[in-house]
Amino acid sequence: MPGFQSAKVSRAPKSRAWDGSRSGSGAAPLDLAGRLEALVAANAPPKAVYGPSRREAPARLPSARGHAKRCPVCGQRFGHFLRFGLNRRRNARCPGCGSLERHRFLWLYLEGALRLPQRRLALLHIAPEAGIRARLAGLPRLRYRAIDLYRPEAAAMDATRLGFPDASFDMILCSHVLEHIAADRQALAEMARVLRPGGHAVILVPLDPRRTATYEDPAAETAGERLAAFGHPYHVRICGADYGARIAEAGFAVTRVDSAALSGHRRRYWRLNKASLFDCRRL
C-alpha cells in the first residue's frame, strides 16, 4: 500500500496508507469549455449553467484496448480517458462514470484511508458527484443524505444554511464547492455545526499551493471578471496554501493529503493529476 505524507495544519490525525478499487455508475460532469465564450458574453447565472436542463450526456466510449487506465470509482478500464476542462486536459474524464481526476483521488482516499464502505455512519454529501453518489447511496450500512443548490437528484439546500440539527452527521463530503461560495466561512461553520465531535469533513478545493495567501476580489462580479481574476467564470477565489488554516478556524483539526504521495505508476494507472484534499476532524 502506498503511504501519504500529509501536511499538518492543526492538531491533525496521523496519515495512513491506502489504495482503492471496484465498480459504480454515474453521468458525465458539466464541461464549460465549448460554451465558455457564450456564457461570459451573456453573464449567465450559475443556475442556468448548473441546473437540471444543462447536464450533459456521457460521450461515446473509447476502445478498452490496452487496458492501460482504470477508474477506481466505476472499476472500468480504458485505453484512454476523455478530455475535459477549460484547458481541454487529456485523459481527464472517465468514459464510464464521468469521474474526473479529483473524484478518483477522493474515492481512493474514502475507500482506502477512511474505509468508508465498511463503516456504519451518517454521511452528508454536498453537491454530490454522480459516480461517487452511486457508490455511496448503495452502501447498506451508510445513512446517506445529499444536498445541492441546483440539481434535482439531491435535496435543495444552501451550504451556508444547512437545515439539519446540530451534530447530525459523522462525515461530510464537500468537493469543489467552497470556491463557488462567497461566504465560505459561514459554510464551514455550518459543516462544523452539523458534524458530531470527532466526525470528519473531507473537503476539496482547487488549490494553488504556490500562493501563500488565498486571493479574493469582491469587485469581480460578472462571469467575465471572475474568469479573468480566478480562471473560472463561477469561482469567487483562488485558494492558496493558507486555505487549510481557514478551515481550521471553523473548529477543525486539518490534515492536507496530496496525490503526489502516491507513486508515479499508480497516478498514471488511476489517471490522477496533482490534487490535494483536506481531512478535517471536528474538535
Order of alpha helices (4+ residues) and beta strands (2+ residues): beta-alpha-alpha-beta-beta-beta-beta-alpha-beta-alpha-beta-beta-beta-alpha-beta-beta-alpha-beta-alpha-beta-alpha-beta
